[in-house]
Amino acid sequence: MQKLLPNTKGFGLIAVLAVVVVLGVIGGGGAYVYHQNHKTKPATKTSTTSKSDGSSSTKPKPVADVYAGWGTYTSAKEGLSFRYPSGWITRADPCVNPATQAVGECIKIDSPVRTGSPYVFELGYYWNSGTNIGPSQVYETQPLTVKGSTSSLYLTAESAGNPNGGVCDLNLVTQNYPIGKDSSVSSVVPSQKQQGVVFALSASMRPSAGAQNTPCYSLSEYKTQPDYQDLLKVFESVQYS
C-alpha cells in the first residue's frame, strides 16, 4: 500500500510568510520607537541679539542714572565739576582771597525749604579763596572716588574749629582724618591747574539760606534732613574733566 507524504512545500511557504510578518511587526515597532526618541525639540528663545558680524551677545540691562535731571556746575579755572539737584537754587558769590586780594571763582547753591524741616543746606565752591581751618573735631570721614584726581579725596564732617563742637561743615579734604579726635583739618584742596592755588567745596546746615554765624549741629541732625542723601551724592559726583 502506497503511503501519502505530507505536503511539505505548502507548509514551508506558510512558515516563510509568518516569519516575514513577524519581522515586519518588529521592524515597524522599532522605527516608531526610534522616531519618538529622536523628535526635534523646538529651539529655546534666548535674550541674545545678533551682531553685524554674525555673532550674538546678551543684551545688558540699562543702568538707572541717579543724576537724571540734575544740574552741573563746572569750574572754568579748575576743570572740576559736580552735580546738584534741579530744585536747588544757585546764586553767584563774588569772592576775593583775603590774603592776596585775587579774585576767585565762587558759587553757592542752596537746598529748598522742605515741609517739616526748618533748615536748608548751603553748598559752596570757592576757588582761590579757601583758608585752612584750625583744630577741629572730626565726626565722620568718607572716601570718595573722584575721576581725574591726582590725589585721594575724602568727605569729612567736622566742627570747623568751633570749641563747642558739633558738625559745622562737610568738607572735601585730602586726608583721612581720625574720627573722634581733634585734628588740624585743612578744608582746602590744592589746585591741579595752578600751583600755589587752593579751592574748597563745603556744605553746612543753616536755618535759612544765606544766614550768617549759624550754630553747629549734631551729625544725627544733619542725617535726618530730607536733602542729606542728595547732599552726599553731590560730593560723590565730583570729577575732573
Secondary structure per residue as TSV (DSSP state, phi and psi in degrees):
chain	resnum	aa	ss	phi	psi
A	1	M	-	360.0	132.2
A	2	Q	-	-82.3	126.4
A	3	K	-	-80.6	145.0
A	4	L	-	-89.8	125.7
A	5	L	-	-84.9	140.8
A	6	P	-	-64.2	151.6
A	7	N	-	-80.0	76.0
A	8	T	H	-65.3	-26.6
A	9	K	H	-65.6	-44.1
A	10	G	H	-68.6	-38.4
A	11	F	H	-63.7	-38.8
A	12	G	H	-65.0	-37.5
A	13	L	H	-64.9	-39.3
A	14	I	H	-66.0	-40.6
A	15	A	H	-63.2	-40.8
A	16	V	H	-62.9	-43.2
A	17	L	H	-64.3	-37.2
A	18	A	H	-65.1	-41.7
A	19	V	H	-62.4	-42.2
A	20	V	H	-61.5	-42.6
A	21	V	H	-63.5	-44.6
A	22	V	H	-61.8	-45.3
A	23	L	H	-62.2	-36.7
A	24	G	H	-64.2	-42.1
A	25	V	H	-64.2	-44.7
A	26	I	H	-64.1	-43.4
A	27	G	H	-64.6	-40.9
A	28	G	H	-65.8	-40.3
A	29	G	H	-64.9	-40.9
A	30	G	H	-64.0	-40.2
A	31	A	H	-64.3	-38.1
A	32	Y	H	-64.8	-46.4
A	33	V	H	-61.5	-44.0
A	34	Y	H	-60.3	-43.7
A	35	H	H	-63.3	-39.8
A	36	Q	H	-66.4	-36.0
A	37	N	H	-81.3	-11.1
A	38	H	T	-123.6	31.1
A	39	K	-	-67.5	142.8
A	40	T	-	-76.0	118.8
A	41	K	-	-77.3	142.6
A	42	P	-	-65.2	144.3
A	43	A	-	-65.6	137.2
A	44	T	-	-80.9	131.4
A	45	K	-	-72.4	137.1
A	46	T	-	-122.8	167.6
A	47	S	S	-95.3	26.4
A	48	T	E	-86.9	154.9
A	49	T	E	-121.4	146.8
A	50	S	E	-88.1	139.2
A	51	K	-	-94.1	170.1
A	52	S	T	-65.4	-25.8
A	53	D	T	-87.1	6.9
A	54	G	S	95.3	-15.4
A	55	S	-	-82.5	169.5
A	56	S	E	-129.6	155.2
A	57	S	E	-148.3	153.8
A	58	T	E	-75.8	132.5
A	59	K	-	-75.6	121.0
A	60	P	-	-71.4	150.1
A	61	K	-	-75.1	139.7
A	62	P	-	-65.0	141.2
A	63	V	-	-96.7	130.1
A	64	A	-	-68.3	137.0
A	65	D	-	-87.7	111.0
A	66	V	T	-70.7	-13.3
A	67	Y	T	-108.5	18.2
A	68	A	T	-59.2	128.0
A	69	G	T	84.5	-4.3
A	70	W	-	-79.6	157.2
A	71	G	E	-86.3	167.1
A	72	T	E	-130.2	130.2
A	73	Y	E	-109.1	130.8
A	74	T	E	-124.0	126.3
A	75	S	-	-78.8	117.0
A	76	A	T	-65.2	-31.6
A	77	K	T	-82.4	-33.4
A	78	E	T	-102.8	-22.0
A	79	G	-	73.4	21.4
A	80	L	E	-104.6	143.3
A	81	S	E	-137.1	159.4
A	82	F	E	-152.1	159.2
A	83	R	E	-100.5	156.0
A	84	Y	E	-148.2	148.6
A	85	P	-	-58.9	147.4
A	86	S	T	-64.3	-25.7
A	87	G	T	-83.8	-2.5
A	88	W	S	-82.4	150.4
A	89	I	E	-103.4	124.5
A	90	T	E	-94.4	146.4
A	91	R	E	-147.3	138.2
A	92	A	E	-66.6	145.9
A	93	D	-	-138.3	83.3
A	94	P	-	-55.9	129.2
A	95	C	-	-133.8	148.1
A	96	V	B	-131.0	132.6
A	97	N	-	-65.6	119.1
A	98	P	T	-64.3	-23.7
A	99	A	T	-83.3	-39.9
A	100	T	T	-110.7	-9.5
A	101	Q	-	62.9	14.7
A	102	A	-	-77.2	140.8
A	103	V	B	-76.3	128.5
A	104	G	-	-98.5	-162.2
A	105	E	E	-130.0	112.6
A	106	C	E	-134.4	152.4
A	107	I	E	-153.4	147.5
A	108	K	E	-122.7	141.0
A	109	I	E	-132.2	124.6
A	110	D	E	-108.9	138.4
A	111	S	-	-73.5	152.5
A	112	P	-	-75.1	161.4
A	113	V	-	-71.1	130.4
A	114	R	-	-110.5	147.9
A	115	T	T	-62.8	130.0
A	116	G	T	89.4	-0.5
A	117	S	-	-134.7	127.2
A	118	P	-	-86.7	2.1
A	119	Y	-	-111.9	158.2
A	120	V	E	-131.1	160.2
A	121	F	E	-100.2	134.8
A	122	E	E	-111.3	114.7
A	123	L	E	-100.4	131.6
A	124	G	E	-131.0	137.5
A	125	Y	E	-118.5	128.5
A	126	Y	E	-134.0	113.5
A	127	W	E	-102.1	125.6
A	128	N	S	63.2	30.6
A	129	S	-	-142.5	4.2
A	130	G	-	-83.2	159.5
A	131	T	-	-133.6	157.3
A	132	N	-	-75.3	145.5
A	133	I	-	-99.7	147.0
A	134	G	-	-76.8	-158.2
A	135	P	E	-56.6	128.3
A	136	S	E	-138.1	151.8
A	137	Q	E	-90.3	130.0
A	138	V	E	-97.0	129.1
A	139	Y	E	-104.7	-26.7
A	140	E	E	-162.0	143.3
A	141	T	E	-135.0	134.2
A	142	Q	E	-129.9	123.1
A	143	P	E	-69.0	144.4
A	144	L	E	-120.0	143.0
A	145	T	-	-98.6	106.4
A	146	V	-	-111.5	113.1
A	147	K	B	-61.6	129.6
A	148	G	T	86.0	-4.4
A	149	S	-	-77.3	139.2
A	150	T	S	-91.1	0.0
A	151	S	S	-139.8	160.2
A	152	S	-	-71.7	139.5
A	153	L	E	-126.8	147.8
A	154	Y	E	-136.0	157.5
A	155	L	E	-108.0	122.2
A	156	T	E	-121.4	141.5
A	157	A	E	-105.5	116.5
A	158	E	E	-145.8	172.7
A	159	S	-	-85.9	-1.4
A	160	A	T	53.3	36.8
A	161	G	T	81.6	2.7
A	162	N	-	-72.4	120.8
A	163	P	T	-66.4	-18.7
A	164	N	T	-86.7	-4.2
A	165	G	-	77.4	-170.0
A	166	G	S	91.5	158.1
A	167	V	B	-81.9	115.5
A	168	C	-	-99.9	-28.9
A	169	D	E	-149.3	151.6
A	170	L	E	-105.1	126.2
A	171	N	E	-128.4	145.9
A	172	L	E	-82.0	121.8
A	173	V	E	-134.0	168.7
A	174	T	S	-105.6	3.5
A	175	Q	S	-128.1	149.5
A	176	N	-	-91.2	84.3
A	177	Y	-	-70.1	143.8
A	178	P	-	-66.8	140.1
A	179	I	T	-81.3	140.0
A	180	G	T	82.5	7.5
A	181	K	S	-124.8	152.9
A	182	D	E	-76.6	126.4
A	183	S	E	-132.9	154.6
A	184	S	E	-82.8	88.8
A	185	V	-	-82.8	128.2
A	186	S	-	-99.4	117.3
A	187	S	-	-90.8	14.2
A	188	V	-	-118.4	157.4
A	189	V	E	-122.0	130.6
A	190	P	E	-61.6	139.2
A	191	S	-	-68.0	142.0
A	192	Q	S	-90.9	-5.6
A	193	K	S	-105.7	-29.8
A	194	Q	S	-141.1	121.5
A	195	Q	T	-65.5	139.5
A	196	G	T	84.3	0.2
A	197	V	-	-109.5	144.3
A	198	V	E	-126.2	162.5
A	199	F	E	-139.1	164.5
A	200	A	E	-135.9	143.0
A	201	L	E	-130.1	113.9
A	202	S	E	-141.0	164.6
A	203	A	E	-145.4	147.8
A	204	S	E	-143.9	157.0
A	205	M	E	-95.4	131.5
A	206	R	E	-134.3	154.6
A	207	P	S	-70.7	-18.0
A	208	S	S	-162.9	158.9
A	209	A	T	-62.3	129.8
A	210	G	T	81.4	2.3
A	211	A	-	-63.4	138.9
A	212	Q	-	-103.5	155.5
A	213	N	S	51.0	48.3
A	214	T	-	-81.1	152.6
A	215	P	-	-73.4	165.8
A	216	C	-	-89.7	158.0
A	217	Y	B	-127.3	166.3
A	218	S	-	-73.8	158.4
A	219	L	H	-63.3	-35.5
A	220	S	H	-64.7	-34.6
A	221	E	H	-66.3	-38.7
A	222	Y	H	-59.3	-48.9
A	223	K	H	-70.1	-20.0
A	224	T	T	-88.0	-2.5
A	225	Q	S	-74.5	143.0
A	226	P	T	-56.7	-31.3
A	227	D	T	-99.9	11.5
A	228	Y	H	-63.9	-45.1
A	229	Q	H	-63.6	-36.6
A	230	D	H	-66.6	-36.0
A	231	L	H	-62.6	-41.2
A	232	L	H	-62.4	-40.1
A	233	K	H	-65.5	-28.6
A	234	V	H	-60.5	-49.5
A	235	F	H	-66.6	-35.1
A	236	E	H	-71.4	-16.3
A	237	S	T	-89.3	-4.6
A	238	V	-	-61.3	133.8
A	239	Q	E	-157.2	160.1
A	240	Y	E	-99.1	143.5
A	241	S	-	-85.7	360.0
